[in-house]
Amino acid sequence: MTQRVRVQNVTVSRDGIGAGEEQTLQRPFGHVDPTELMAWAFATASFPGRTDGGGSRGLEDRLTRDFARGIGAEIMGRHKFGPQRGPWDADDDWIGWWGEEPPFHTPVVVLTHHERAPLSVGETTFHFVDATPEQALARALELADGRDVRIGGGVSTLRQFLDADLVDEMHVAIAPVEYGHGLRLWDRPEDLTDRFHLERVTAPSGVEHCFFWRR
């Protein structure tokens, strides 16, 4: 079976903003509130970490439930791993935003200009590479052991892989909010229809889900 490069559950605002500016340890999305942007996913029954037995069902629950289906590795930018800039501090014990058991449970390739030794946290191992999108993808495909590779973000990383024409299929949710400024994925989803088919489905939450697959 051919390995595919996928994007899943990335969420942007109506004006295409997927993350804010001025990221800090306390504010991983900068001035954007992730609980507002990603409210549709947090509300589903299958959102990782939910233990209260509640949550919504239907399309959006299916999307969160399938997050890990068939995925063998993820690629992310350095700032999805943490807020650090420049060379790594040898005394920094930071293990990423996700605590002792990250939700990936696969190898993760972290793009950075400052390589370091791999870091294993729970069932996830982070590999820090200074590489082009093509080189990073080749590494991730090797680590994925025959399964698909997910481009996890953030926005700048996703744009790099789209610009390099390396994405096979993609799901992006458009939340009913606007921010005006920040890290922008697109001006409008139709920007990508030169390369992808596009189907748009609006859920009861008011979020519009955009599904892309190659022409």
RAJODA-V426460 format. One record per residue. SS is DSSP state (2 for helix, 1 for strand, 0 for the rest). Layout:
SS + SS
This chain:
0 + 0 + 0 + 0 + 1 + 1 + 1 + 1 + 1 + 1 + 1 + 1 + 0 + 0 + 0 + 0 + 1 + 1 + 1 + 0 + 0 + 0 + 0 + 0 + 0 + 0 + 0 + 0 + 0 + 0 + 0 + 0 + 0 + 2 + 2 + 2 + 2 + 0 + 2 + 2 + 2 + 2 + 0 + 1 + 0 + 0 + 0 + 0 + 0 + 0 + 0 + 0 + 0 + 0 + 0 + 1 + 0 + 0 + 2 + 2 + 2 + 2 + 2 + 2 + 2 + 0 + 0 + 0 + 0 + 0 + 1 + 1 + 1 + 1 + 1 + 1 + 1 + 2 + 2 + 2 + 2 + 0 + 0 + 0 + 0 + 0 + 0 + 0 + 0 + 0 + 0 + 0 + 0 + 0 + 0 + 0 + 0 + 0 + 0 + 0 + 0 + 0 + 0 + 0 + 0 + 0 + 1 + 1 + 1 + 1 + 1 + 0 + 0 + 0 + 0 + 1 + 1 + 1 + 1 + 1 + 1 + 0 + 0 + 1 + 1 + 1 + 1 + 1 + 1 + 0 + 0 + 0 + 2 + 2 + 2 + 2 + 2 + 2 + 2 + 2 + 2 + 2 + 2 + 0 + 0 + 0 + 0 + 1 + 1 + 1 + 1 + 1 + 1 + 0 + 2 + 2 + 2 + 2 + 2 + 2 + 2 + 2 + 2 + 0 + 0 + 0 + 0 + 0 + 1 + 1 + 1 + 1 + 1 + 1 + 0 + 0 + 0 + 0 + 0 + 0 + 0 + 0 + 1 + 1 + 0 + 0 + 0 + 0 + 2 + 2 + 2 + 2 + 0 + 0 + 0 + 1 + 1 + 1 + 1 + 1 + 1 + 1 + 0 + 0 + 0 + 0 + 0 + 1 + 1 + 1 + 1 + 1 + 1 + 1 + 0
